[in-house]
Amino acid sequence: MLNPLPIALAAIATLTVVLVSTVKGTGWEPTEDVSDEIIERRANSLPETGFPEPGNRAIGGGGGGGAIPAGGEGGEGELEEGGSASAGPGDIPEDEVEYFEVEFAKQGETVELANDEPILEQGEDQGWDLPYACRQGQCVSCAGQITDGPSEDFVEHDNQQMLDENELDDGYTLTCVAYPRDSFTIETGEAP
Ligand code: FES
């Protein structure tokens, strides 16, 4: 059998606490909304920019006086016209192609070579079986020797990676990537 006295006492105590809390409150107050105040304080701390619109901060916009300098004449940043970053010695407009007389000593013939095609290709066009392997200036299979002087006085190489300065000065050239720039005599199949 339960004793009703402790239960009644507990109920009275609980009721008392609830009543006191309801009447007096917990003492907690919601914090004041200070967001407007913070925004205003921040706005006041920023220097005056003079820009008419907040979004007018793009380069070239605004009237100066801000952090971004005025854009001068407005010509900065424009891409240069004409020219291509990847233009090679063979990228010559058709109406500017020139021809040079080249004597192929071993073949015993002199032919006119265009300056927009490698020596090797133009020699093959003659029907000659000229040596080659990579056709990219990365071996010396196609090497030949210009007998008139330093090879780079007579041809322009397109990224040859095998011949050093002395070999070039001795007239050696990689015919697969060598574009004629003058008339000369060449011994094909001659490597340093
Ligand atoms: S074929 Fe290889 S460098 Fe010319």
Residues whose N, C-alpha, C, O or C-beta is under 5 A from the ligand:
A	BS01	FES	Y132 A133 C134 R135 Q136 G137 Q138 C139 V140 S141 C142 L174 C176
